[in-house]
């Protein structure tokens, strides 16, 4: 029996996956992990994930930071990973330039200036179409603000110190779906294309008119790709 687990992105919770949970619930009975809120490193998050779902094969669907955790779980215990769906993520380690930006953001978070940082980040997180949609923007701000400054600091530090997943991706043998937005500025399309090129047989799909927050911006396209891919796992 395979267990489908959704792994949210930084400071996000199960609400990030509401459209996908509704689409797959009947057939897959998915779970949503919160290890990114409870542990301080990508490696520790992946280890906890594996220990909290023992004795079962896992299908991991991770967005952004969640994708980093999924890739690390595949490195730690490849025989238990029955499938990987990686949305808008990167296998690369942190660059000095982005590390400096995260450190500056951490300083502002520690000063309680969360909303200031998040609003400035909207132009990078979303395609311009989504930026003009108050419902999407307000939901994004609600979710991240609810996480609070301590979690934003902790999770940014974990992402800053993430391992280089490119080293082990060529050895991944499970079915893999790589999905990304064509206008993603936080993890540019080249990052996802690189992942797809490194994992043998990976299915690569670019979602048009979409930024970094795929599940919020283009839920129908994401669901269609995910359901098709999961159908292959059921028949495989």
C-alpha positions in Angstrom: 0.0 0.0 0.0 1.4 3.4 -1.0 0.9 6.5 1.2 0.7 9.8 -0.5 2.1 12.6 1.5 2.0 16.3 0.7 4.9 18.5 1.8 4.1 22.2 1.9 6.5 25.0 1.0 8.1 27.4 3.5 5.8 28.6 6.3 2.8 27.0 4.5 0.4 24.5 5.9 -2.2 22.1 4.5 -4.2 25.0 3.0 -1.5 25.1 0.2 -2.8 21.8 -1.0 -6.6 22.2 -0.6 -7.4 21.8 -4.3 -5.1 18.7 -4.6 -6.4 17.1 -1.4 -9.9 17.4 -2.7 -9.0 15.9 -6.0 -7.1 12.9 -4.7 -8.8 12.2 -1.4 -11.1 9.4 -2.4 -8.5 7.2 -4.0 -5.4 8.0 -2.1 -6.3 9.1 1.5 -3.4 11.5 1.6 -1.6 13.0 4.6 0.0 16.5 4.9 3.3 16.6 6.8 4.3 19.5 9.1 7.9 18.4 9.7 9.2 21.7 8.4 7.6 23.4 11.4 9.2 20.9 13.9 12.8 20.4 12.9 15.7 22.6 12.1 17.3 21.1 9.0 16.2 19.6 5.7 18.0 16.4 6.7 16.3 16.3 10.0 12.9 17.0 8.5 13.4 14.1 6.0 14.5 11.7 8.7 11.4 12.6 10.8 9.1 12.2 7.8 10.4 8.7 7.2 10.1 7.7 10.8 6.6 9.0 11.2 5.3 6.9 8.3 7.1 3.6 8.9 6.6 0.3 7.1 5.0 1.7 4.0 6.1 2.9 0.6 5.8 6.7 0.3 4.7 8.9 -2.6 6.0 12.3 -1.8 4.6 15.5 -3.3 6.6 18.5 -2.3 6.4 22.2 -3.3 9.5 24.4 -3.0 10.9 23.7 0.4 8.7 20.6 0.5 10.4 19.4 -2.6 13.8 19.7 -0.9 12.6 17.5 1.9 11.2 15.0 -0.5 14.5 14.8 -2.4 16.4 14.3 0.8 14.1 11.6 1.9 14.8 9.8 -1.4 18.5 10.1 -0.7 18.2 8.7 2.9 15.9 5.8 2.1 15.4 5.3 -1.7 13.8 1.9 -1.3 10.9 3.3 0.5 10.1 6.1 -2.0 7.5 4.9 -4.5 7.1 8.3 -6.3 8.3 11.9 -6.2 6.3 14.9 -7.4 8.4 18.0 -7.2 6.7 21.4 -7.7 8.7 24.6 -8.2 11.8 23.5 -6.3 15.5 23.3 -6.7 18.2 20.7 -6.1 20.9 23.3 -5.9 22.6 24.5 -2.7 22.1 28.1 -1.7 24.0 30.7 -3.6 25.9 33.4 -1.8 23.6 36.1 -3.3 20.4 34.4 -2.2 22.0 33.6 1.2 22.6 37.3 1.7 19.0 38.2 0.8 17.7 35.6 3.2 19.9 36.9 6.0 18.5 40.4 5.4 14.9 39.0 5.5 15.7 37.2 8.7 16.8 40.5 10.3 13.4 42.0 9.3 11.5 39.0 10.5 13.2 39.3 13.9 12.1 42.9 14.0 8.5 41.9 13.4 8.3 43.3 9.9 6.8 40.2 8.3 4.2 41.8 6.2 6.6 44.3 4.8 8.8 41.5 3.5 6.0 39.4 2.2 4.4 42.3 0.3 7.7 43.1 -1.3 8.0 39.4 -2.2 4.7 39.2 -4.0 6.2 40.2 -7.4 8.6 37.3 -7.2 6.2 34.7 -5.7 3.4 35.1 -8.3 2.7 35.6 -11.9 1.4 39.1 -12.6 -2.1 37.6 -13.2 -2.2 36.2 -9.7 -0.8 39.4 -8.2 -3.9 41.1 -9.5 -6.2 38.6 -7.7 -6.9 39.8 -4.2 -8.3 36.4 -3.1 -5.0 34.6 -3.9 -2.8 37.4 -2.5 -4.8 37.6 0.8 -4.8 33.9 1.3 -1.0 33.8 0.7 -0.5 36.6 3.2 -2.8 35.0 5.8 -1.0 31.6 5.7 2.5 33.0 5.9 1.7 35.6 8.5 0.1 32.8 10.6 3.3 30.9 10.7 5.0 33.8 12.6 8.4 35.3 12.6 10.2 32.5 14.6 9.1 29.9 12.0 10.1 32.1 9.1 13.6 32.5 10.6 13.9 28.8 11.4 12.8 27.6 8.0 14.8 30.1 6.1 17.9 29.0 7.9 17.1 25.4 7.1 16.8 26.2 3.4 20.0 28.2 3.5 21.9 25.2 4.7 20.2 22.6 2.5 22.3 19.9 0.9 23.2 19.7 -2.8 20.6 17.2 -4.0 22.0 17.1 -7.5 24.6 14.6 -6.2 22.1 11.8 -5.7 19.3 12.5 -8.1 20.9 10.4 -10.9 20.4 7.4 -8.7 16.6 8.0 -8.1 14.7 5.1 -9.7 11.1 5.9 -8.7 8.6 7.5 -11.0 9.0 11.3 -10.8 6.9 14.3 -11.9 8.6 17.7 -12.1 6.2 20.6 -12.4 7.0 24.3 -12.5 5.6 27.7 -13.4 6.9 29.3 -16.6 7.3 32.6 -14.7 8.7 31.4 -11.5 11.3 33.9 -10.2 12.1 32.3 -6.9 13.1 28.9 -8.3 13.5 29.7 -12.0 12.5 27.1 -14.6 16.1 26.2 -15.2 16.2 24.7 -11.7 13.3 22.3 -12.4 14.6 21.4 -15.8 17.8 20.5 -14.2 16.1 18.2 -11.7 14.1 16.5 -14.6 17.4 16.1 -16.6 19.1 14.4 -13.6 16.4 11.9 -12.6 16.1 9.0 -15.1 12.7 9.0 -16.8 11.3 12.0 -15.0 8.1 13.6 -16.4 8.6 17.3 -16.9 5.7 19.8 -17.2 5.8 23.6 -17.4 2.7 25.4 -16.4 2.0 28.5 -18.4 1.0 31.9 -16.9 2.3 30.7 -13.5 4.8 31.8 -10.9 6.2 30.0 -7.9 2.9 29.3 -6.0 1.6 26.7 -8.5 -1.1 25.1 -6.4 -2.7 28.5 -5.6 -2.2 30.1 -9.1 -3.1 27.2 -11.4 -4.9 24.6 -9.4 -6.7 23.0 -12.3 -3.5 22.5 -14.4 -1.7 21.2 -11.3 -4.5 18.8 -10.5 -4.6 17.5 -14.1 -0.9 16.8 -14.2 -0.9 15.2 -10.7 -3.9 13.0 -11.3 -2.5 11.7 -14.5 0.8 10.9 -12.9 -0.8 9.3 -9.9 -2.9 7.2 -12.2 0.3 5.8 -13.7 1.5 4.8 -10.2 -1.8 3.0 -9.5 -1.5 1.0 -12.7 2.3 0.4 -12.3 
